[in-house]
Amino acid sequence: MMTKSSLTTQVESYQKWKNVLITEIARYKNWLQKNGLFSDDINHRLQRGFKLLREDELTIAFVGEYSRGKTELINALFFSGFGQRMLPSQAGRTTMCPTELFYDKRRNQSYLLLLPIETRASECTINDLRQQSEKWTEIPLDTCSPDAMREALDHIACTKTVTTAEARVLGFDDNTLDLDPDDQTKAIIPAWRHALISLRDPMLEQGLRVLDTPGLNALGSEPELTFSLLPTAHAIIFLFSADAGVTASDMAIWNEHIDNQQAYHTAGRFAVLNKIDVLWDDLQGEKHTRESINHVIDHTASHLSMSKDDIIPVSAKQGLIAKVKGDSQLLEKSRLGTLENLLSDRILAHKEEYITQTLNKDILGMLETSKTILGKRHSQLSKQLTNLERKGVDKELMRALVQKTQEDYDFYYKKLITLKSSRRLMKSQEEILHQLISEERFEQHVQQTLEQLKQSWTTIGMNRAMSSLFRNFEDDIANLMNEASLAGKMVTSIYNRYKVDVRAQHLQPVPFSIRRSCRELSALKKKAEKFQRDPKTIMTEQKLVIRRFFNTLVSEARLIHQKILAEVNRWSEEALLPIMQYTHEQKTTLEQQIRRLKRLNNKNQNAQQERQHLQELVNETEEQLEELEQIHKLFRRPAPTLATQKVVSISGKIA
C-alpha cells in the first residue's frame, strides 16, 4: 500500500487553509453585523473574498510533441489509484484533441464531454460552446468500475475519415494531414475537437485543472488552444524524451507556443525529461545512469535557456507501475516524487501567494480599520473609567463625557454626509468612464472591422482592417486612462482631507489599475500581427480567415475588454470604501457609546454602580477586540507551502 503523494498531501493542506480563511471571513461578517457595522459595500468586498477562495482554480498545461509521454504522466499523477491506465496512452499518437481534467462542483458528478470536430465549421469558439450543452456528447463515468471508465475514456482517441477538402474546411493544414493509407484522397482526423473530463479526485476537487494537449500539428490547427488556453495556464509542464533529446519539433513548440511574450504563465514553465528508464543501465551501474541523465539535462538547459533546477527527469511509465504495484523502491527510481514536490512546492506556493496578496488587499485592510476604531473606543472608555475611579462620579462629569462623545459623533456624521456627496460625484465619474469603454462601443468597433474585412479584396486591405480594431481599442483605453487619472486625483484629495485625523493615517486610496490588461492587449496585438504574416493566413480563403480571426483574436480582445470594464466597476464602487467604512464604523460606535452613557447619566445610581456599568462596557469592548485579534491572527498565518519554505522561490522560466 503506497502512502499519499506529497502533492496530494499539500493540496489537502492548501484546501484546509482556504477553508479556515472562509470561516474567518464569515466570522468577521457576523462580527460586523452584530455590532451594527455591516453595509452593502462591505458585503460586496467580503463576497469577493468568498468567491476567490471557493472558485479558486490552478491550471497546469502538459505540452509536448507526440509520443513524449504527456498522457502517461497524467495517468501516473492522477489515475494510479484506479490500478491501470485510464486515459488512452500507448505508443504513437493517442491524445487526438485537447483534454481538460477538472471536477465539476456545480453538477457534483463524474462525466466525459466530447465536442464534435464538425463544430470547427461554425462561428462559435470553444468558450462559447461550453455554454451550449446540446453541442456536446456526454458519456457518464463510473468511478467504481475502472474497466468501464477506461472504455469510456478511450472515446477521446477516436478518429474519423473525411475528404481532404472537408478537412481543409475544418481548419486542418494539407501539409500535416494523416492520409488514409487505403484512399489517398481522404484524411484521418480526430473525431473530437475538445474533451472535458469531470472526475472526483482529491486534487481536482480542490480546484486543480489539468490540460493535456496534442502535438505540434494539432496545436497549429486549433487556434483557440494556442491563443487562449495555453497562454492563460498558470503553469506549463513541457515534456521531451530522454532518448531523443531536444528535437526540432520540440523547439518549434517551445518557441512558438510557450517561450514567448504573449504567454502569462505566472507560476512558471518547467521541462520534464521523460522516459529516463531508457537510460537505466544495469551493466554500467548507477553512476553511469546519473551521468547520462545529467548530460541530457545540461543539453536541454542550454537549448531552452532554462535553469537546470527547472528540468525534472522522470519515468512516467515506471512511476505509474510503481504506484499501482506499491513498489516504493521503483517509485523512488522513477523520480516521480520529485515532480510532485515541484508541483506542490513551486506551483502551489505561487497560488498561495496570490491568494494571500489579494486577501491582504481586500480583507486585512478592513480588519485593520475595525481594530483601529475599536481600539480607540476601548481607550476612551478605559480613560473614562480611570477618571471615575480617581475623581468620583457626579452628574457634571457624566454630562461632560456625553458632550465630548457627542462632539466626536457630530464630526463623523458630517464627514459621512460629505463622503456621500463625494460618492455621488464618483457615480457621475463612473458614467463617464463607462461611456469611454462601454460594451456597445467595443461591439461597434468589432462590427466596423467585420464590414471592412468583408469589403477587402487584398491581403493589405484585410490586414489594415484587423489592425484598426486594435488601434481603436487602444485609443479608447488611452482616453479611459486620462479620465481615470483625473478621477484618481479627486479621490486622493478626499483622502488627504482626512489626514487631520491621526487615527486615519493608515487609510489609502484604492488604486485604479489595468496594467495587466494593457500588457495582455499588447501581447494580443503582436499575435494579430503574426497571424497576418502567417503564410497559412495569406493562402486561406477570405471567409475562413475572417472566421478564424473572430474565433480567436477578437474573442480574446473581448475578454480583455470585459476585464477592463470589470475594473472600472470595481474601482468606482470601492475607491472610497476604506474611508467610508472607517467613518461609518466611527459614527456607529460613537452612537452606541452615547446611548450607553446617557442611560448611565439618567439612572439614579451611586458611584459604585456607575463604575460597574462602565467596567462592563470596557470588558465588552475587550472581548470584541480579542475576537477581532483572533480573526486577524488567522488571516496573517502563512499558507501551508509558504510556511515550510524559509525562502520562497517561484521561478520557472518566465519571459
N, C-alpha and C positions, 0 to 999 in steps of 0.2 A: 504493500500500500504506500503510494507516494504521498509525501507531505504537500501542503499547499505551496504553490509557487510564490516567490517574493512579490511578483506583480499582483497576484490575487490578494495577498495579504495587504499590500499597500493600497490597492483600490478600495478594499473594505475599510481600511483606516481613513482613507480620504472621504468616503461616504459618511462614516460616523462623525467626522469633523464637521462636514456640511450639515448633518442633522442637528448637531449641537448649536451651530450658528442659526439655523432655522428656529430652534426652540428659544434661543435668546432674543431673536428679533420679535417673536411672538410675546415673549415675556416683557420686553421693552414696550411693545404696543399696549399690552394690558396695563403697564405702569402708567403710561401717558393717559389712557382712558380713565383709570382710577383716580388720577389727580386732576382731571379736567383739562389736560394739556393737549388733547388729541385734536387734529384738524384734517381736512381733506388733503391739504398739501403734504402734510407729514405722512399720511396714509399712502399717498401716491409713491413717495420715496421708499417707504417700507416695503410696499408691494413689489417695487423693482428689485429690492434685495431678495425677497422671497423667490421671485421669478428667476433671478440669476442662479440661485442655489438649487432650485427644483428642476430647472430645464437645462442645466449646465451639461454640455457635451464636449468631448475631446475626440477629434477626428484624426486618425492616423492612416495615411495612404501608403500602400505597398506597391512599389513601382519597379519595373524592370522589363527586360526583353523576354521573349518566350523561353520557356524551359529553364528559368533561373530559380524556380522553386518557391515562388511567391505564395501560391495556394497551399503548398505543403507546409510552409512556415506558419501560415494562418491556422491550418489544421493542428499543428503542434502546439501553438499558443492557446487556442481557444476550444478545440474539439477533442482533445485527447481523452477527456472524461467519458466519451462515448465508446472508447475501446477500438475505434477504427477511423479511417479517413471518412470525413463527412462530405467536404467539398471535393468535386472531381479533381484528382491530382495524379496524373501518370505521365509517362514520357510523352514529349511532344506538346502541342498547344491544347490546353484544356480550358483556360479562362477565356471564353469567347466574347464576353461582354463585361463592362464594369459591374462589379458586385459590391453592394453595401451591406455590412452586418451591423445590426443595432438591436435595441429592444424597444418595441412599441408600447410605451407605458399607457397610452390612451386606450388601446384595444386590449392590452394586457394578455397577449397570446402570441404563440409562435406560428409563423407562416412564411411562405415564399411568394413574392410577387414578381411576375415577369412581364416586361414591356415588349410587345412585338416589334420586330425590326422595321415593319412597314410604317410605323409612326414617324420615321425619319422623313417621309414624304409630306408630312403635314407641316403646318406653320407653328406647331407647338413645341416648346422646349421641354426637356425632361422635368425641369422645375415646374412648368405649367401642368404637365401631365401627372405630377404627383397628386394634384387636387382632383383628378378625374379617374376615380377608381374603376369605372367601367372600361377603361382602356387597357387595364392590366389583367393578366391571367393569374389567378390565385390558387396556390396549392397549399393545403394545410400541412403542418409539420408535427408529427407525433414524436415528441422528445422521449417518450417511454420506449420507443422502438427504434434503435439505431439503424436497423436494416431498412425500415420504412423511410426514415429520414434520409438515408444515403440515396435511396431510389428516387425520392422526391427532388433532392438537390442535384441529381445527375441531369435533370432537365436543363440546368444552366449551360451545359456544354453542347446542347443540341444545335445542329446546323440545318440549312436548307439549300436547295439548289435553285438558282434563278438564272435568267439570261444575263449576259454582261451588260446589256442596255438597262435592265431593271436594277442591276447592282449600281450602275452609274447614277441612276435617278435617286437611289438611296444614299448617295454620298460616298460610295467606295471608289477608290482610285484604280484605274485599269492596271497600273503597273504593280499593284500589290495584291491583286485578286488571286485567290486559290482556284485555279480552273479545275473543272470536273474531269478526272482522267478518262472517263468514258465518253465525254462530249465536250470538246474544247470550246464550243460556243457558249457554254454555261459555266457559272462560277458557284463555288460553295461559300456561303456567307453565314454568319451567326443567325440563329432563329430569333434571338432576342437582342434588344437594344440596351436594356438595363435590367438588373436584378436587385431586389430588395429582400433581405433575409432578416426577419424579426425573430430573435432567439432568446429564450430565457436562459441567460448565462450571468453569473455573478458580476463579471466586469462590464458586460453590455448593459445590464440593468442599472449600473452606476453611472451610465452616460458615455461609455466608451463607444465610438463609432469607427468601424474599420472599412476602408475602401480597397478592394482588390481590383487591380487594373490589368487589361490585356497588354500585349506587346506593342512595339513601335507602330506597326501598321494600323492597329485598331485605335491607338492614341491619335493618329493623324486623321482618321475617318470619323471620329466623334468629337467635333469641335467643342461642345459644351464641357466635355471632360477636361480638356486642356485649358480652356478659357475660364472655367469656373471651379469645378470640383477639386482639381489638383492645387491650383494657387491658393485656395481658401482652407486647405487642410492645415491643421495645427502643426503636424509633423510629417515628414516624409521618410519612409524606410526604403532605401534604394538597394535592390538586390542584384548581385552579379555572381558568377560561378567561379569557384576556386580553380577548376580545371581549365577554364577558358581565359581567365583574367578579364581585363577591361577591353572589350571588343569595340569595333567601330560603331556598331548599332547601340551598344551600351552608352558610348559617348554622345551619340545623337540624341538619345532620350535625356541624358543628363543636361546637355547644353540647351536643348530646345524646350524642355518641359519642366526642368527642376531648377537648375542653377541659372536663373535669370532674374532680372529686376522686376518682372511682373508678378512674382510669387511672394506671398506673405506667410512663410512657414515659421510662425512666431515661436514654436517650440523646438525648431531645429531641423536639420537634414542629416540623416545618418546613413552610412553604407553598410550593408550586410554581405559579408563574404560567405556565401552559402556553399554547401557540398564539400566542406573541408574533409569529409571522410574519404574522398578520393586521394587525399594527400597522406592519409594514415599509412604508415609503412612498418609492418611488424618485423621485417628483416633488418631494416636500418635503425630502428629504435625511435624512442620518443623525442630525443634531441633533434634528429633529422626532420621529424614531422614538424616540430616547433619552428625550426629554421625555414622550412618550406612555406609554412603559413605566414611567418613574418616577412618573408621575401615578397609574397603576393600582396600583403598589406602595404609594404613600402611602395611597391609598384602602383598600387591603387591610389594611395595618398598623393603620390606625385601627379598622376593623371587627373585626379579630381580636385587637386589643390585643397585637400582636407587635412585636418589633424588626424594622426593615427588613432587618437583616442575616440574618434567618431566612426571608426571602422571596426565592426564586430564580426569575428569569424564564428560561424556556427555550422552545424549539420542538422537541418530541419528534419530530414528523414530519420536519422538516428535519435534525435531528441524526441520525436513522436513515438518511435518504437520503445524508447526507454520509459517514457511516461505510461504508455499502455501496459508494458510488462512490469513496471515497478522496479526497473533496473537503475538504481541511483548512480552506480559507477559509470554506466554508459551515458546517463544524463549529464554527468559532470564532464565527460569526454566530449560530448556534443556541443558544450558551451552554450546551450540554450538558456541556461540560468543567467549568463552574462547579459544576454539581450533583454531578458525580463527585468534585470536590475536597471538596465538603461531606461526602459520604458517607465519604470517607477521612479528612479532617482533623478532623471533628467527631464523627461517629457511631463510626467505627472507633477513634478515640482514647479514647472512653469505654469501649469494650470492653477495650482495652489497660489502661486504668487499673484496671478492675475485677479483671482477672486479676492485675495487679501487686499490688494491695492484698491479694487473697486469698492469693497465694503468700507475700507478706511475713508474713502472719499464721501461715501453716501451716509453710512450709519454712524461711524465713530464721531464724525463732526456733530451730529445731532445729540449723541450721548454726552459729548463734551459740553455742549450748550446746556443740557439739562443738569449736568453736575455743577456747572458754574452757578446757575440760578439757585439751585437747591443749597449749594454751599453758602451763598450769600444769605439766603433766608435763615439757615442754621446759625450763621454768625450773628445776625441781627437778634434772633430770639435768645441766643446764649448771652449776648450783651445786655438785653433787657432783663433777663433772669438775674444776672450779676448785679445790675443796678437795684433790682427789687430787694435782693438779699442784703445789699450794702446800705441802702438808704431807707429801706422800708417802703410801704405802699401807701400812696394817697391818690385821691381822685385826679389831682393835677398831673401827677406823673403818668397815670394811665391815659389821660386826655392828650398829653404831650406825645406819648407813644403812638396813639391813634392818629394824631395830626401828622407826625413825621411819616408814618406809613402811607397816609392818605396823599401826602405831597408826592411821594415816590410813585404811587399808583397813578396820580394825575399826569405825572411826567411821561410814563409809559403809555398811558391811554392816548395822550396827544400824539406821541410817536407812532402809535398804531394807526391812528386816523391819517397821519401824514403818509405812512407807508402804504395804506390802502389807496390813497390818491396816486402815489408813485406807481403802484401796481396797475392802475388804470392807464397810466402813461405807457407802461410796459406792454399792455394789451394792444394799444394802438400801434406801438412799435412792432409787435408780433405780426400784425396785419400787413405792415409794410414789408417785413422780411418774407412773409408768406407770398406776397404778390411777386416778389423777385425770383422765387424758386418754387412756385406752385406746380402742382401736378399737371394742371391744364397747360401751363406754359411749356413744360417739358414735352408733353404729348404733341403740342403744336410744332415744336422742333422736329420731333420724330416723323410726323405726318408730312412736313415740308421736305424732309430728307427722302422719304419714300417716293414722293411725287418727282423729285429731282432725279432719283435713281431710275425710275421708270421712263423718264424722258431722255435719259442719257444714252447715246449710241456709241460712245467710245470709252475706253478704259480711263482716260484722263478725266472725262466728264463724271464717271462713276466715282472715281477717287475724290474728285472735288466735292461731290455731294456727300460722301461719307465723312470727309474732313469737316464739312460745315456743321454737322451735328455736334462734334466735339468743340468746335470753335464757339458755337452759340452757347453750349453748356458752360464752357469756361468763362464766357462773358457774364453769364448770369451769376456764377459763383463770385466773380470779381466784384460785381455790384452788391451782392449779398455781404461780402466781407467788409466793404466800405460802410454799408449801413449798419452792420453789426458792430463795427468799431465805434461809431457814434453812440449807439445804444450802450455799449460797454463803458464808455466814459461817463454816461449818465448814471449807470449802476454804481460805478466806483465813487462818484461824488456823493451818492446816498450813503454808502458805507463810511466814507470819510467824515460825514456829519455825525456819525456815531462814535468817533474816536474820543469825544469828550467823556464818554462813559468808559472808565478804565477796565471795567469788567467785561466789556465787549471787544477788547483788543484782539481776541482770538478769531473774531468773525472776519471772513474774507469773501470777496465776491466770487460767485460761481462763474468760471470762465466759459466762453463760447469757443468751441474748438472743432473744426472739421479737417484738421491736418491730415489725418489718416485717409479720409475720403478723397481729399485732394491728391494724395500720393497714389491712391488706387486709380483715380481718373487719369493721372499722368501715365501710369503703367498701362492702363487700358488703351489710351491713345497710341502708345507705342505698339501694342498688339494690333490695333487697327491699321497702322502703317505697315506692319509686317504682313498682315492679311492682304493689303492692297498690292504688295510687291510679290506675293506668293505666285509662282508660275501656275499652280492649280487654279487660283482665282482668275488669272488672266485667260486661261484656256477654258474656263467653265462658262456655260451659257448664262445670260443675264439673269433670268428668273431664279436659277439655283444660287447664284451669287447673292442676290438680294435676300433670299430666304435664309441663307447661312449667316449673312451679316446681321440680320434681325434676330435670329435664334440665338446668337452668341453675344456679339459685341453690344447690340442695342439692349438686349436683356440685362447684360452686366451693367451698362450705363444706367438703366432704370433702377437697378438695385442700389447703386451708389447714390442716385438722386433720392431714393427713399430714405437712405441713411442720413443724408444731409437734412432732409425735411424733418426727420425724427429728432435730430439735434436742435433744429430751430424750435420745435415744440418743447423739447426738454428744457432748453435754456430759458425760453420765455416764461415757462411755469416755475422754474427753480432759481432764477437769478437772484431773487430777493428772499428766497425761502429761509436761509440761515438767520438773517436779521429779523424776518417775520416771526420765525419760531422763537427766537430769543425774546423779542418784545412781547409776544403773546404769552409766553410762559412767565415772564416777569409780571405782567399785568394780572394774570390769573392767580399766581401765588400770593401777590400782594393783596388782591381782592379777598382771598381766603383768610389771610392774616388779619385784615381789617375786621372782618366779621367776627373772628375769634376774640380779638382784643375788645371789641365793642360789647361782646357778650360778657367778658370779664369785667369790664367797666360798669356795666349796667346792673350786675348782680351785687347784692349787698353781702360781700364776703369779707372775711378777715384776711390778714396778710398771708397767713399760712395756706389758706385755701387758694388764694390767687397765685401764690408761688407754685403750688401743686399743679394747678391748671396749666401754668406756663411751662413747668417742667414736662408735663405730658406732651405739649406741643414740641418741645425740644427733642424729646425721646422719639416722637413720631417722625420728625424730620430726620433724625439719625438713622432710623430704620429704613426710610426711603433712600437715604444716601447710601446705606450699606447695600441695599438691593441693586441700586444703580452701579455701585462699585463692582459687585459680583458680575453683572452683565458685561460691564466694561472690561473686566479682567479676562473673561472667557473670550471676548472678541479679540483681545490682544494676544491670546495664546497662539503660538506658531502652529502652522499646519503640520500634519504628521511627517511628511517627507522633508520639509524645510527644517523641522525641529531636529532631525537626525544629521543634518549637514552643517558643519561649522562654517564652511564657505560654500555657497550655492553656485554651481557653475551651470548656467543654462546656455550652453554653447550650441554645438551643431553648426553646420556650415550655413551662415546667413549672408545673403548678398547685400 
